[in-house]
């Protein structure tokens, strides 16, 4: 075992990740004692493979034997937790790899730092409207909704759901740039009239909204990119973490302070 004591931390990480069953095996042993046969069934590997894996874990003091079963030690629990966190971070980073530059750095930071509490929805060739679908599901469950940015890309495909939620009593506030408000009012005059008459929407305008969208659904915050050339959305990130809430509220409050009420005649005229 001397060579293992001289090994580096990277060597231990490499050992765990070199075969896909090793991290799940260690995690399983943190949850409850497991037998060799149970671990074989859980991971889908052979008994000889599990035997070698358990020997390596025992040599590192990550597990101990209790009768015919094995269970993680405190050291093993720490390693398993750290590996789960690392894998979650890498999984989120892989989703963001091609779209991270479309969002504020602060959003990327808390998304990766709090990956287990964050949902990342990215469009791809086979599912270009996946972020809109996620937005729609959040909207349908919300009793209070606020939005800052260019809302066309998200709310236009969900306009009927938005109208119905307002009819059902959802309270909403939107801070739009004047050109976006003008487009919506001129394109959907009947819809807008119905929405405004509900009394449940407070429409505001701001001349210089951020280049991303910021949504609030009750206690959940979402951030999306916006491509002005395609009027499309490639990524939507939503979370209920306190750090994200604090950042989002600060941004929203700043823009709301500088915004003004929507005046229908001035916008349309």
C-alpha positions in Angstrom: 0.0 0.0 0.0 3.0 2.3 0.2 2.6 3.4 -3.4 -0.9 4.6 -2.6 0.3 6.7 0.3 2.7 8.4 -2.0 0.1 8.9 -4.6 -1.3 12.4 -5.2 -4.9 13.6 -4.7 -5.3 13.7 -8.4 -4.3 10.0 -8.4 -7.3 9.2 -6.1 -9.6 11.4 -8.2 -8.4 9.7 -11.4 -9.0 6.3 -9.8 -12.6 7.1 -8.9 -13.4 8.5 -12.3 -11.6 6.0 -14.4 -14.5 3.6 -14.1 -18.1 4.8 -14.0 -19.2 2.4 -11.3 -16.8 3.6 -8.6 -18.3 6.9 -7.5 -21.9 5.4 -7.4 -20.5 2.5 -5.4 -19.0 4.9 -2.8 -22.1 7.0 -2.7 -24.3 3.9 -2.2 -22.1 3.0 0.8 -22.8 6.4 2.4 -26.5 5.8 2.3 -26.7 2.3 4.0 -24.6 -0.8 4.4 -24.4 -2.9 1.2 -23.4 -6.4 0.4 -21.1 -7.3 -2.5 -24.1 -8.9 -4.4 -26.2 -5.8 -3.7 -23.5 -3.5 -5.1 -23.2 -5.8 -8.2 -26.9 -5.5 -8.8 -26.8 -1.7 -8.2 -23.9 -0.9 -10.5 -24.2 -3.7 -13.1 -20.6 -4.8 -12.8 -19.2 -8.3 -12.0 -18.5 -9.6 -8.5 -14.8 -9.7 -9.3 -14.9 -6.0 -10.2 -16.8 -5.1 -7.1 -14.3 -7.1 -5.0 -11.4 -5.2 -6.4 -13.2 -1.9 -5.9 -14.0 -2.6 -2.3 -10.4 -3.6 -1.6 -9.2 -0.3 -3.0 -11.7 1.6 -0.9 -10.7 -0.3 2.2 -7.0 0.4 1.5 -7.8 4.1 1.4 -10.0 3.9 4.7 -13.0 5.1 2.8 -15.1 2.1 3.8 -15.1 -0.6 6.6 -16.6 -4.1 6.7 -19.5 -4.9 9.0 -20.2 -8.6 8.9 -20.9 -9.5 5.3 -21.7 -5.9 4.4 -19.7 -2.7 3.8 -20.3 0.9 4.8 -18.6 4.2 4.2 -16.4 5.8 6.9 -16.5 9.5 7.7 -13.6 9.9 5.3 -15.5 8.0 2.6 -18.6 10.1 3.2 -16.5 13.3 2.7 -15.0 12.0 -0.5 -18.3 10.8 -1.9 -20.0 14.2 -1.2 -17.1 16.0 -2.8 -17.2 13.9 -5.9 -21.0 14.3 -6.2 -20.6 18.1 -6.0 -17.8 18.0 -8.6 -19.8 15.9 -11.0 -22.8 18.2 -10.6 -20.6 21.3 -11.3 -19.1 19.7 -14.4 -22.5 18.6 -15.6 -23.8 22.2 -15.3 -20.6 23.6 -16.9 -21.1 21.3 -19.9 -24.6 22.7 -20.4 -23.3 26.2 -20.2 -20.1 25.7 -22.2 -21.5 27.1 -25.5 -23.8 29.8 -24.0 -22.1 31.1 -20.9 -21.0 34.3 -22.7 -24.6 35.2 -23.3 -25.3 35.8 -19.6 -23.9 38.0 -16.8 -20.8 36.6 -15.0 -22.6 36.8 -11.7 -25.2 34.4 -13.0 -22.6 31.9 -14.2 -20.9 32.1 -10.8 -24.0 31.3 -8.7 -25.2 28.7 -11.2 -22.0 26.7 -10.9 -21.5 27.3 -7.2 -25.1 26.2 -6.4 -25.5 23.6 -9.2 -27.6 21.2 -7.2 -30.2 23.9 -6.6 -30.3 25.4 -10.1 -32.1 24.3 -13.2 -30.3 25.0 -16.5 -32.4 24.7 -19.7 -30.5 25.0 -23.0 -31.9 25.0 -26.5 -30.5 22.7 -29.1 -31.1 21.7 -32.7 -33.7 19.0 -31.8 -35.4 21.1 -29.1 -35.0 24.9 -29.9 -37.9 25.9 -27.7 -36.9 24.0 -24.6 -36.1 27.3 -22.6 -39.6 28.6 -23.5 -41.2 25.4 -22.3 -39.4 25.8 -19.0 -40.5 29.4 -18.8 -44.1 28.3 -19.5 -44.1 25.7 -16.7 -42.8 28.3 -14.2 -45.4 30.8 -15.3 -48.3 28.4 -15.0 -47.5 27.7 -11.3 -46.8 31.3 -10.3 -49.1 33.6 -8.2 -46.8 36.5 -8.6 -44.7 37.3 -11.7 -42.2 40.1 -12.6 -40.1 40.5 -15.6 -37.2 42.9 -16.6 -35.9 43.0 -20.2 -37.1 42.3 -23.6 -40.1 39.9 -23.0 -41.0 39.2 -26.6 -39.0 36.0 -26.9 -40.5 34.4 -23.9 -44.0 35.9 -23.4 -45.1 36.1 -27.1 -45.1 32.2 -27.4 -46.9 32.1 -24.0 -49.3 35.0 -24.5 -52.5 33.0 -24.0 -51.2 31.3 -20.9 -50.1 34.8 -19.6 -53.6 36.2 -20.3 -55.2 33.2 -18.5 -53.0 33.5 -15.5 -53.8 37.2 -15.1 -57.5 36.3 -15.4 -57.0 33.8 -12.7 -55.6 36.5 -10.4 -51.9 36.3 -10.9 -50.2 39.6 -10.0 -47.7 40.8 -12.6 -45.2 43.6 -13.3 -43.2 44.0 -16.5 -40.4 46.5 -17.3 -40.0 46.6 -21.0 -38.1 48.9 -23.4 -40.5 51.2 -25.4 -39.9 49.4 -28.7 -40.9 46.0 -27.3 -44.0 47.5 -25.7 -44.8 49.2 -29.0 -44.5 45.9 -30.9 -46.7 44.0 -28.5 -49.4 46.7 -28.3 -49.6 47.1 -32.1 -49.4 43.4 -32.9 -51.8 42.1 -30.2 -54.2 45.1 -29.5 -57.1 42.9 -28.3 -54.9 40.7 -26.2 -53.3 43.8 -24.6 -56.6 45.4 -23.9 -57.9 42.3 -22.2 -54.7 42.0 -20.1 -54.6 45.7 -19.1 -58.3 45.6 -18.2 -57.7 42.7 -15.8 -56.0 45.2 -13.4 -53.5 42.6 -12.5 -50.6 43.9 -14.6 -48.4 46.9 -13.9 -46.6 47.7 -17.1 -43.5 49.9 -16.9 -41.0 51.0 -19.5 -37.3 51.7 -19.3 -35.1 53.0 -22.2 -32.0 50.9 -21.4 -33.0 47.5 -20.1 -30.2 44.9 -19.6 -29.3 42.6 -22.5 -30.7 39.6 -20.7 -34.1 38.8 -19.2 -34.8 38.6 -15.5 -38.0 36.8 -14.3 -39.5 36.3 -10.8 -41.9 33.5 -10.2 -43.0 33.7 -6.6 -39.8 32.6 -4.8 -37.9 31.5 -7.9 -35.7 33.6 -10.1 -34.9 33.0 -13.8 -32.4 34.6 -16.1 -32.4 34.2 -19.9 -30.3 35.4 -22.8 -31.9 37.3 -25.7 -30.7 37.5 -29.3 -32.0 40.7 -30.9 -31.2 39.3 -34.4 -33.3 36.1 -34.0 -35.6 37.2 -31.1 -34.7 33.9 -29.7 -33.7 32.4 -26.3 -30.9 29.9 -26.1 -30.6 29.4 -22.3 -32.8 29.9 -19.2 -31.4 29.4 -15.7 -33.8 29.3 -12.7 -33.1 28.9 -9.0 -34.5 29.7 -5.6 -31.2 30.2 -3.8 -30.9 33.3 -1.5 -27.7 34.5 -3.3 -29.5 34.6 -6.6 -32.6 36.2 -5.1 -30.5 38.9 -3.5 -28.7 39.7 -6.7 -31.9 39.7 -8.8 -33.8 41.9 -6.4 -31.0 44.4 -6.4 -30.9 44.6 -10.2 -34.7 44.7 -10.5 -35.0 47.5 -7.9 -32.5 49.6 -9.7 -34.2 49.4 -13.0 -37.7 49.8 -11.5 -36.6 53.0 -9.7 -35.5 54.4 -13.1 -38.6 53.2 -15.0 -41.9 55.0 -15.8 -45.5 53.8 -16.2 -46.5 52.7 -19.7 -48.6 55.4 -21.4 -50.6 53.7 -24.1 -51.1 56.7 -26.4 -47.5 57.8 -26.3 -46.2 54.3 -27.1 -48.7 53.5 -29.9 -48.8 57.1 -31.2 
